[in-house]
Amino acid sequence: MIYLARPNLSGKEWEYVKKCLDENWISVAGEFIPQFEQKIAEYCQVKYAVATSSGTAALHIAMRVLNIGHQDAVIVPTLTFVASVNAICYVGASPVFIDVYPNTWQINTELIETYLLQHTYYKNGFFYDKDTHKCVKAILAVNTLGNIPDMIAIQRIANKFNLVLIEDAAEALGSCYYQDKAGSIGKVSILSFNGNKVITTGGGGMLLTQQKEISAHAKHLIHQAKVNGREYIHDEIGYNYRLLNILAAIGLAQMEQLPQFLNKKKEIHAFYQQNLVPLGFVPQKLTDGVSSNYWLSTFILPTEVNKQSLLDFLYQNGIEARSLWKPMHTLDMFCKSKYISHDNCAETIYSKAISLPSGTDISLKELQKVVDKIKEFVAKS
């Protein structure tokens, strides 16, 4: 089977994990956790990084440290992985879904401003939704598939409407927006190290910030909000969201290979683009100023090609490809949430987009097989 994206453990992972085992530091303490945090912080050009058990946990903690709660609303793109929205709901806040641009698949900044101008009212320095009367507290900007939204426009809107910017860079480690690294743009940003990401710890995440007090509060919360190291005294609701030392060891080894991984991702995307664009496949367009990590090569299918039939055909031939996420506003638990759109681009993209095998250990022979099978299917369509 040619998998969509599997871990590439070709560096010093075994060496570092063995060190954890030999020295018996496999749990939530050990030298690899701060080393991994420092390595990520330096690479992403932020002052502070807090390792967490998952990217979703990092998002949840981001909501907590920014004091987002039951009386608040958060603007988020409808085309995203469900974890982005779940984290909003964990703190009792409400998502406000915004449609995406048809070419970049990133949140539509004009629609954000339309929502704020037409669907909110101003009171005591903040903007409140006219229907729910919740305070619109933040914009959660998602770096979809390694691309990055128009952060200049988003930051301008955030400043104008007194919103905090949270950057969900779960898929974008290694991407850049002009000179800014993904993960450095939000007041709080997060990364994911799930098994299919550019680098992986198996499971894990990171909260990133330039502010010491946010970092300290985040670290406090993920340690069950324990006040004293020797006494079981806790001063607020906390979480067991710490990353294990043995997983941080894997992450550190992965970071040492990041430049090679990024080069391979670009080669994979270029190969697909060269072979599939002539067939009518349309790639995601990058936002101006973005250098993408091309985390997951994803294409809009030609009109005559049925998405599910192609996915089934590829799977029958030992190739794992997947649909893009179903837009959040169409899911049962979010179908009553506010959704701002003109042309419903997210549903159009979802109906015709597939992600192709993009793991950094994929061979040229395997890439050629993927392309050959797609060509075979298209010729019959």
C-alpha positions as a Markdown table, in Angstrom:
| # | Residue | x | y | z |
|---|---|---|---|---|
| 1 | Met | 0.0 | 0.0 | 0.0 |
| 2 | Ile | 1.2 | 3.5 | -0.9 |
| 3 | Tyr | 0.0 | 5.5 | 2.1 |
| 4 | Leu | -1.2 | 9.0 | 2.2 |
| 5 | Ala | 1.5 | 10.1 | 4.6 |
| 6 | Arg | 3.4 | 7.9 | 7.1 |
| 7 | Pro | 6.2 | 8.8 | 9.5 |
| 8 | Asn | 9.7 | 8.9 | 8.1 |
| 9 | Leu | 12.0 | 7.7 | 10.9 |
| 10 | Ser | 15.3 | 7.8 | 9.1 |
| 11 | Gly | 17.3 | 9.9 | 11.5 |
| 12 | Lys | 18.4 | 9.5 | 15.1 |
| 13 | Glu | 15.0 | 8.6 | 16.5 |
| 14 | Trp | 16.2 | 5.1 | 17.6 |
| 15 | Glu | 19.3 | 6.6 | 19.3 |
| 16 | Tyr | 17.4 | 9.2 | 21.2 |
| 17 | Val | 14.6 | 6.9 | 22.2 |
| 18 | Lys | 17.2 | 4.4 | 23.4 |
| 19 | Lys | 18.7 | 7.1 | 25.6 |
| 20 | Cys | 15.3 | 7.7 | 27.2 |
| 21 | Leu | 14.9 | 3.9 | 27.8 |
| 22 | Asp | 18.5 | 3.5 | 29.1 |
| 23 | Glu | 18.1 | 6.4 | 31.5 |
| 24 | Asn | 14.5 | 5.6 | 32.4 |
| 25 | Trp | 13.2 | 9.1 | 31.4 |
| 26 | Ile | 10.2 | 8.1 | 29.3 |
| 27 | Ser | 7.3 | 10.1 | 30.9 |
| 28 | Val | 6.6 | 13.9 | 31.4 |
| 29 | Ala | 10.1 | 14.9 | 32.5 |
| 30 | Gly | 13.5 | 14.6 | 30.9 |
| 31 | Glu | 16.1 | 16.5 | 28.8 |
| 32 | Phe | 14.4 | 16.1 | 25.4 |
| 33 | Ile | 11.3 | 18.1 | 26.2 |
| 34 | Pro | 13.1 | 21.4 | 26.7 |
| 35 | Gln | 15.5 | 20.7 | 23.9 |
| 36 | Phe | 12.6 | 20.0 | 21.5 |
| 37 | Glu | 10.8 | 23.2 | 22.7 |
| 38 | Gln | 13.9 | 25.3 | 22.2 |
| 39 | Lys | 14.5 | 23.8 | 18.7 |
| 40 | Ile | 11.0 | 24.6 | 17.6 |
| 41 | Ala | 11.0 | 28.1 | 19.1 |
| 42 | Glu | 14.3 | 28.9 | 17.3 |
| 43 | Tyr | 13.1 | 27.6 | 14.0 |
| 44 | Cys | 9.7 | 29.3 | 14.2 |
| 45 | Gln | 11.3 | 32.6 | 15.4 |
| 46 | Val | 9.3 | 32.8 | 18.6 |
| 47 | Lys | 10.5 | 33.3 | 22.2 |
| 48 | Tyr | 8.5 | 30.6 | 23.8 |
| 49 | Ala | 7.3 | 27.1 | 22.9 |
| 50 | Val | 5.3 | 24.8 | 25.1 |
| 51 | Ala | 5.1 | 21.1 | 24.2 |
| 52 | Thr | 1.7 | 19.5 | 24.5 |
| 53 | Ser | 0.2 | 16.0 | 24.0 |
| 54 | Ser | -1.5 | 17.0 | 20.7 |
| 55 | Gly | -2.1 | 19.9 | 18.4 |
| 56 | Thr | -5.7 | 19.9 | 19.6 |
| 57 | Ala | -4.5 | 20.2 | 23.2 |
| 58 | Ala | -2.4 | 23.2 | 22.2 |
| 59 | Leu | -5.5 | 24.8 | 20.6 |
| 60 | His | -7.5 | 24.2 | 23.7 |
| 61 | Ile | -4.8 | 25.8 | 25.9 |
| 62 | Ala | -4.6 | 28.7 | 23.5 |
| 63 | Met | -8.3 | 29.4 | 24.1 |
| 64 | Arg | -7.8 | 29.2 | 27.8 |
| 65 | Val | -4.8 | 31.5 | 28.1 |
| 66 | Leu | -6.6 | 34.1 | 25.9 |
| 67 | Asn | -9.6 | 34.0 | 28.3 |
| 68 | Ile | -12.1 | 32.8 | 25.6 |
| 69 | Gly | -15.2 | 31.3 | 27.1 |
| 70 | His | -18.9 | 30.8 | 27.1 |
| 71 | Gln | -19.8 | 34.4 | 26.4 |
| 72 | Asp | -17.5 | 34.6 | 23.3 |
| 73 | Ala | -17.4 | 33.8 | 19.6 |
| 74 | Val | -14.5 | 32.9 | 17.4 |
| 75 | Ile | -14.2 | 33.5 | 13.7 |
| 76 | Val | -12.9 | 30.4 | 11.9 |
| 77 | Pro | -12.8 | 29.1 | 8.3 |
| 78 | Thr | -15.4 | 26.4 | 7.5 |
| 79 | Leu | -12.9 | 24.5 | 5.5 |
| 80 | Thr | -10.6 | 23.1 | 8.1 |
| 81 | Phe | -10.0 | 19.9 | 10.1 |
| 82 | Val | -12.6 | 19.5 | 12.9 |
| 83 | Ala | -10.0 | 20.0 | 15.7 |
| 84 | Ser | -9.9 | 23.7 | 15.0 |
| 85 | Val | -13.5 | 24.1 | 15.8 |
| 86 | Asn | -13.7 | 21.5 | 18.6 |
| 87 | Ala | -11.2 | 23.5 | 20.6 |
| 88 | Ile | -13.4 | 26.6 | 20.4 |
| 89 | Cys | -16.3 | 24.5 | 21.7 |
| 90 | Tyr | -14.2 | 23.0 | 24.5 |
| 91 | Val | -14.2 | 26.4 | 26.3 |
| 92 | Gly | -17.9 | 26.9 | 25.6 |
| 93 | Ala | -17.4 | 29.6 | 22.9 |
| 94 | Ser | -19.3 | 29.6 | 19.6 |
| 95 | Pro | -17.7 | 29.3 | 16.1 |
| 96 | Val | -18.6 | 31.8 | 13.4 |
| 97 | Phe | -17.9 | 30.0 | 10.1 |
| 98 | Ile | -16.4 | 32.0 | 7.2 |
| 99 | Asp | -16.2 | 30.7 | 3.6 |
| 100 | Val | -12.9 | 30.4 | 1.8 |
| 101 | Tyr | -11.4 | 31.8 | -1.4 |
| 102 | Pro | -12.0 | 29.4 | -4.4 |
| 103 | Asn | -8.4 | 29.4 | -5.4 |
| 104 | Thr | -6.3 | 29.5 | -2.2 |
| 105 | Trp | -8.8 | 27.7 | -0.1 |
| 106 | Gln | -7.9 | 30.0 | 2.8 |
| 107 | Ile | -10.4 | 32.1 | 4.9 |
| 108 | Asn | -12.0 | 34.9 | 2.9 |
| 109 | Thr | -10.9 | 38.1 | 4.5 |
| 110 | Glu | -13.6 | 40.2 | 2.8 |
| 111 | Leu | -16.2 | 38.0 | 4.3 |
| 112 | Ile | -14.7 | 38.4 | 7.7 |
| 113 | Glu | -15.1 | 42.1 | 7.5 |
| 114 | Thr | -18.6 | 41.7 | 6.0 |
| 115 | Tyr | -19.6 | 39.7 | 9.0 |
| 116 | Leu | -18.2 | 42.2 | 11.5 |
| 117 | Leu | -19.7 | 45.2 | 9.8 |
| 118 | Gln | -23.1 | 43.7 | 9.1 |
| 119 | His | -23.7 | 41.1 | 11.8 |
| 120 | Thr | -22.2 | 42.7 | 14.9 |
| 121 | Tyr | -22.7 | 45.8 | 17.1 |
| 122 | Tyr | -20.2 | 47.8 | 19.1 |
| 123 | Lys | -20.3 | 48.0 | 22.9 |
| 124 | Asn | -17.6 | 49.0 | 25.4 |
| 125 | Gly | -14.7 | 48.4 | 23.1 |
| 126 | Phe | -15.8 | 45.1 | 21.7 |
| 127 | Phe | -18.1 | 43.8 | 18.9 |
| 128 | Tyr | -21.0 | 41.5 | 19.7 |
| 129 | Asp | -22.9 | 39.2 | 17.4 |
| 130 | Lys | -26.4 | 40.6 | 16.8 |
| 131 | Asp | -28.1 | 37.3 | 17.1 |
| 132 | Thr | -26.3 | 35.5 | 19.9 |
| 133 | His | -25.0 | 38.7 | 21.7 |
| 134 | Lys | -21.7 | 36.9 | 22.2 |
| 135 | Cys | -18.5 | 38.9 | 22.2 |
| 136 | Val | -16.5 | 38.3 | 19.0 |
| 137 | Lys | -13.2 | 37.7 | 20.7 |
| 138 | Ala | -10.8 | 36.2 | 18.2 |
| 139 | Ile | -10.0 | 35.1 | 14.6 |
| 140 | Leu | -8.6 | 31.5 | 14.4 |
| 141 | Ala | -6.6 | 31.7 | 11.1 |
| 142 | Val | -5.9 | 28.2 | 9.7 |
| 143 | Asn | -2.9 | 27.5 | 7.5 |
| 144 | Thr | -4.7 | 25.0 | 5.3 |
| 145 | Leu | -2.5 | 22.3 | 3.8 |
| 146 | Gly | 0.6 | 24.4 | 4.4 |
| 147 | Asn | -0.7 | 27.5 | 2.6 |
| 148 | Ile | -1.3 | 30.6 | 4.8 |
| 149 | Pro | -4.1 | 33.1 | 4.7 |
| 150 | Asp | -3.7 | 36.8 | 3.9 |
| 151 | Met | -2.3 | 37.6 | 7.4 |
| 152 | Ile | -1.7 | 41.3 | 6.6 |
| 153 | Ala | -5.4 | 41.7 | 6.0 |
| 154 | Ile | -6.4 | 39.5 | 8.9 |
| 155 | Gln | -4.2 | 41.4 | 11.3 |
| 156 | Arg | -5.6 | 44.7 | 10.0 |
| 157 | Ile | -9.1 | 43.4 | 10.7 |
| 158 | Ala | -8.1 | 42.1 | 14.1 |
| 159 | Asn | -6.7 | 45.5 | 15.0 |
| 160 | Lys | -9.7 | 47.4 | 13.7 |
| 161 | Phe | -12.3 | 45.2 | 15.6 |
| 162 | Asn | -10.3 | 44.5 | 18.7 |
| 163 | Leu | -9.8 | 40.8 | 18.0 |
| 164 | Val | -7.0 | 38.5 | 19.0 |
| 165 | Leu | -5.3 | 36.5 | 16.3 |
| 166 | Ile | -4.7 | 32.8 | 16.9 |
| 167 | Glu | -2.7 | 30.9 | 14.2 |
| 168 | Asp | -3.5 | 27.3 | 13.6 |
| 169 | Ala | -0.3 | 26.3 | 11.9 |
| 170 | Ala | -0.9 | 22.5 | 12.6 |
| 171 | Glu | -0.2 | 21.7 | 8.9 |
| 172 | Ala | 2.3 | 24.4 | 8.1 |
| 173 | Leu | 5.7 | 23.8 | 9.9 |
| 174 | Gly | 8.2 | 25.1 | 7.4 |
| 175 | Ser | 5.9 | 27.4 | 5.5 |
| 176 | Cys | 6.5 | 31.2 | 5.4 |
| 177 | Tyr | 4.4 | 34.3 | 4.9 |
| 178 | Tyr | 6.9 | 36.8 | 3.4 |
| 179 | Gln | 9.6 | 36.7 | 6.1 |
| 180 | Asp | 7.5 | 35.3 | 8.9 |
| 181 | Lys | 7.6 | 31.6 | 9.7 |
| 182 | Ala | 4.3 | 29.8 | 10.1 |
| 183 | Gly | 3.7 | 29.6 | 13.9 |
| 184 | Ser | 5.1 | 33.0 | 14.6 |
| 185 | Ile | 2.3 | 35.3 | 13.3 |
| 186 | Gly | -0.5 | 34.8 | 15.9 |
| 187 | Lys | -0.5 | 36.2 | 19.4 |
| 188 | Val | -0.7 | 32.5 | 20.1 |
| 189 | Ser | 0.0 | 29.9 | 17.5 |
| 190 | Ile | 0.0 | 26.1 | 17.5 |
| 191 | Leu | 1.7 | 23.2 | 15.7 |
| 192 | Ser | 0.8 | 19.5 | 15.4 |
| 193 | Phe | 3.1 | 16.6 | 15.3 |
| 194 | Asn | 0.6 | 13.9 | 14.4 |
| 195 | Gly | 1.8 | 10.9 | 12.4 |
| 196 | Asn | 1.0 | 12.4 | 9.1 |
| 197 | Lys | 2.6 | 15.8 | 9.6 |
| 198 | Val | 5.9 | 17.1 | 8.1 |
| 199 | Ile | 7.6 | 16.0 | 11.3 |
| 200 | Thr | 6.0 | 13.8 | 13.9 |
| 201 | Thr | 6.3 | 12.6 | 17.4 |
| 202 | Gly | 3.6 | 10.1 | 16.8 |
| 203 | Gly | 1.2 | 12.4 | 18.6 |
| 204 | Gly | 2.0 | 15.8 | 20.0 |
| 205 | Gly | 1.7 | 19.5 | 19.5 |
| 206 | Met | 3.3 | 22.9 | 20.5 |
| 207 | Leu | 1.9 | 26.2 | 21.6 |
| 208 | Leu | 4.0 | 29.2 | 20.4 |
| 209 | Thr | 4.0 | 32.8 | 21.6 |
| 210 | Gln | 6.2 | 35.8 | 22.0 |
| 211 | Gln | 4.8 | 36.6 | 25.4 |
| 212 | Lys | 6.4 | 35.2 | 28.6 |
| 213 | Glu | 3.2 | 35.4 | 30.6 |
| 214 | Ile | 1.2 | 33.4 | 28.0 |
| 215 | Ser | 3.9 | 30.7 | 27.9 |
| 216 | Ala | 4.0 | 30.5 | 31.7 |
| 217 | His | 0.2 | 30.2 | 32.0 |
| 218 | Ala | 0.1 | 27.6 | 29.3 |
| 219 | Lys | 2.8 | 25.5 | 31.0 |
| 220 | His | 0.9 | 25.8 | 34.2 |
| 221 | Leu | -2.4 | 24.6 | 32.7 |
| 222 | Ile | -0.9 | 21.6 | 31.0 |
| 223 | His | 0.6 | 20.5 | 34.3 |
| 224 | Gln | -2.8 | 20.2 | 36.0 |
| 225 | Ala | -2.4 | 23.8 | 37.3 |
| 226 | Lys | -0.3 | 22.5 | 40.1 |
| 227 | Val | 1.1 | 25.4 | 42.2 |
| 228 | Asn | 3.8 | 23.6 | 44.2 |
| 229 | Gly | 6.1 | 20.9 | 42.9 |
| 230 | Arg | 6.0 | 19.0 | 46.3 |
| 231 | Glu | 2.4 | 19.6 | 47.3 |
| 232 | Tyr | -0.8 | 18.7 | 45.5 |
| 233 | Ile | -2.1 | 22.2 | 45.4 |
| 234 | His | -3.9 | 23.5 | 42.3 |
| 235 | Asp | -5.2 | 27.0 | 41.7 |
| 236 | Glu | -7.5 | 26.5 | 38.6 |
| 237 | Ile | -8.8 | 23.8 | 36.3 |
| 238 | Gly | -5.8 | 22.2 | 34.6 |
| 239 | Tyr | -5.1 | 19.4 | 32.2 |
| 240 | Asn | -2.8 | 16.5 | 31.7 |
| 241 | Tyr | -1.6 | 17.8 | 28.3 |
| 242 | Arg | 2.1 | 17.3 | 28.7 |
| 243 | Leu | 4.2 | 15.8 | 25.9 |
| 244 | Leu | 6.2 | 12.7 | 26.9 |
| 245 | Asn | 10.0 | 12.9 | 27.0 |
| 246 | Ile | 10.2 | 9.8 | 24.7 |
| 247 | Leu | 8.0 | 11.5 | 22.1 |
| 248 | Ala | 10.0 | 14.7 | 22.4 |
| 249 | Ala | 13.1 | 12.6 | 21.6 |
| 250 | Ile | 11.5 | 11.5 | 18.4 |
| 251 | Gly | 10.5 | 15.1 | 17.7 |
| 252 | Leu | 14.1 | 16.4 | 18.2 |
| 253 | Ala | 15.4 | 13.8 | 15.7 |
| 254 | Gln | 12.7 | 14.7 | 13.3 |
| 255 | Met | 13.6 | 18.4 | 13.5 |
| 256 | Glu | 17.2 | 17.6 | 12.5 |
| 257 | Gln | 15.7 | 16.3 | 9.2 |
| 258 | Leu | 13.3 | 19.1 | 8.5 |
| 259 | Pro | 15.2 | 20.7 | 5.7 |
| 260 | Gln | 15.3 | 17.4 | 3.8 |
| 261 | Phe | 11.7 | 16.7 | 4.5 |
| 262 | Leu | 10.7 | 20.1 | 3.1 |
| 263 | Asn | 12.7 | 19.6 | 0.0 |
| 264 | Lys | 11.0 | 16.2 | -0.6 |
| 265 | Lys | 7.6 | 17.7 | -0.1 |
| 266 | Lys | 8.3 | 20.3 | -2.8 |
| 267 | Glu | 9.6 | 17.6 | -5.2 |
| 268 | Ile | 6.4 | 15.5 | -4.6 |
| 269 | His | 4.1 | 18.5 | -5.3 |
| 270 | Ala | 6.1 | 19.5 | -8.4 |
| 271 | Phe | 5.9 | 15.9 | -9.7 |
| 272 | Tyr | 2.2 | 15.7 | -9.3 |
| 273 | Gln | 1.7 | 19.2 | -10.8 |
| 274 | Gln | 3.8 | 18.4 | -13.8 |
| 275 | Asn | 1.9 | 15.2 | -14.5 |
| 276 | Leu | -1.7 | 16.1 | -13.4 |
| 277 | Val | -2.3 | 19.7 | -14.4 |
| 278 | Pro | -2.2 | 18.7 | -18.1 |
| 279 | Leu | -5.1 | 16.4 | -17.3 |
| 280 | Gly | -7.2 | 19.2 | -15.9 |
| 281 | Phe | -6.3 | 18.8 | -12.2 |
| 282 | Val | -6.1 | 22.1 | -10.4 |
| 283 | Pro | -3.7 | 22.7 | -7.5 |
| 284 | Gln | -4.2 | 25.0 | -4.6 |
| 285 | Lys | -3.0 | 28.5 | -5.4 |
| 286 | Leu | -0.6 | 30.0 | -2.9 |
| 287 | Thr | -1.5 | 33.2 | -1.2 |
| 288 | Asp | 0.7 | 36.1 | -2.2 |
| 289 | Gly | 3.9 | 36.1 | -0.2 |
| 290 | Val | 3.6 | 32.4 | 0.9 |
| 291 | Ser | 6.3 | 29.8 | 0.6 |
| 292 | Ser | 4.5 | 26.5 | 1.3 |
| 293 | Asn | 5.7 | 23.3 | 2.9 |
| 294 | Tyr | 3.3 | 21.5 | 0.5 |
| 295 | Trp | 2.3 | 19.3 | 3.4 |
| 296 | Leu | -0.4 | 17.3 | 1.5 |
| 297 | Ser | -0.6 | 17.6 | -2.3 |
| 298 | Thr | -4.3 | 18.2 | -3.0 |
| 299 | Phe | -6.0 | 18.9 | -6.3 |
| 300 | Ile | -9.4 | 19.8 | -7.6 |
| 301 | Leu | -10.5 | 17.1 | -10.0 |
| 302 | Pro | -11.6 | 17.7 | -13.6 |
| 303 | Thr | -15.4 | 18.0 | -13.9 |
| 304 | Glu | -15.8 | 14.7 | -15.6 |
| 305 | Val | -14.0 | 12.7 | -12.9 |
| 306 | Asn | -16.1 | 11.4 | -10.0 |
| 307 | Lys | -14.2 | 11.8 | -6.8 |
| 308 | Gln | -15.5 | 8.8 | -4.9 |
| 309 | Ser | -15.0 | 6.5 | -7.9 |
| 310 | Leu | -11.4 | 7.7 | -8.2 |
| 311 | Leu | -10.7 | 7.2 | -4.5 |
| 312 | Asp | -12.1 | 3.7 | -4.7 |
| 313 | Phe | -10.1 | 2.9 | -7.8 |
| 314 | Leu | -6.9 | 4.1 | -6.3 |
| 315 | Tyr | -7.5 | 2.1 | -3.0 |
| 316 | Gln | -8.2 | -1.0 | -5.0 |
| 317 | Asn | -4.8 | -0.5 | -6.6 |
| 318 | Gly | -3.0 | -0.1 | -3.4 |
| 319 | Ile | -3.0 | 3.7 | -3.2 |
| 320 | Glu | -4.4 | 5.6 | -0.3 |
| 321 | Ala | -5.9 | 9.0 | -1.3 |
| 322 | Arg | -8.4 | 10.9 | 0.7 |
| 323 | Ser | -11.1 | 13.5 | 0.3 |
| 324 | Leu | -10.6 | 16.9 | 1.8 |
| 325 | Trp | -12.5 | 17.7 | 5.0 |
| 326 | Lys | -16.3 | 18.2 | 4.8 |
| 327 | Pro | -17.0 | 21.9 | 5.6 |
| 328 | Met | -17.7 | 22.4 | 9.2 |
| 329 | His | -21.0 | 24.2 | 8.8 |
| 330 | Thr | -22.4 | 21.1 | 7.2 |
| 331 | Leu | -21.7 | 18.8 | 10.1 |
| 332 | Asp | -24.5 | 17.9 | 12.4 |
| 333 | Met | -23.1 | 19.5 | 15.5 |
| 334 | Phe | -22.4 | 22.8 | 13.8 |
| 335 | Cys | -25.2 | 23.1 | 11.3 |
| 336 | Lys | -27.0 | 25.7 | 13.3 |
| 337 | Ser | -23.9 | 27.9 | 13.7 |
| 338 | Lys | -23.6 | 31.1 | 11.8 |
| 339 | Tyr | -22.0 | 30.7 | 8.3 |
| 340 | Ile | -21.0 | 33.7 | 6.1 |
| 341 | Ser | -20.6 | 33.0 | 2.4 |
| 342 | His | -21.5 | 34.3 | -1.0 |
| 343 | Asp | -20.8 | 31.4 | -3.3 |
| 344 | Asn | -20.3 | 28.5 | -0.9 |
| 345 | Cys | -16.8 | 27.8 | -2.2 |
| 346 | Ala | -15.9 | 25.4 | 0.6 |
| 347 | Glu | -18.6 | 22.9 | -0.5 |
| 348 | Thr | -17.5 | 23.2 | -4.1 |
| 349 | Ile | -13.9 | 22.5 | -3.2 |
| 350 | Tyr | -14.9 | 19.6 | -0.9 |
| 351 | Ser | -17.0 | 18.0 | -3.7 |
| 352 | Lys | -14.0 | 17.8 | -6.1 |
| 353 | Ala | -10.8 | 17.8 | -4.0 |
| 354 | Ile | -8.6 | 14.8 | -3.2 |
| 355 | Ser | -5.3 | 14.6 | -1.4 |
| 356 | Leu | -2.6 | 12.3 | -2.9 |
| 357 | Pro | 0.2 | 10.3 | -1.2 |
| 358 | Ser | 2.7 | 12.9 | 0.1 |
| 359 | Gly | 4.9 | 11.1 | 2.6 |
| 360 | Thr | 8.5 | 12.1 | 2.6 |
| 361 | Asp | 9.6 | 8.4 | 2.3 |
| 362 | Ile | 7.6 | 7.9 | -1.0 |
| 363 | Ser | 9.8 | 6.7 | -3.9 |
| 364 | Leu | 9.8 | 8.0 | -7.5 |
| 365 | Lys | 8.5 | 4.6 | -8.5 |
| 366 | Glu | 5.6 | 4.9 | -6.1 |
| 367 | Leu | 4.9 | 8.5 | -7.3 |
| 368 | Gln | 4.9 | 7.2 | -10.9 |
| 369 | Lys | 2.4 | 4.5 | -10.0 |
| 370 | Val | 0.0 | 7.0 | -8.5 |
| 371 | Val | 0.2 | 9.2 | -11.6 |
| 372 | Asp | -0.2 | 6.2 | -13.9 |
| 373 | Lys | -3.2 | 4.9 | -12.1 |
| 374 | Ile | -4.8 | 8.3 | -12.2 |
| 375 | Lys | -4.2 | 8.6 | -15.9 |
| 376 | Glu | -5.7 | 5.2 | -16.4 |
| 377 | Phe | -8.8 | 6.2 | -14.5 |
| 378 | Val | -9.2 | 9.6 | -16.3 |
| 379 | Ala | -8.8 | 7.9 | -19.7 |
| 380 | Lys | -11.9 | 5.8 | -18.9 |
| 381 | Ser | -13.9 | 8.7 | -17.5 |
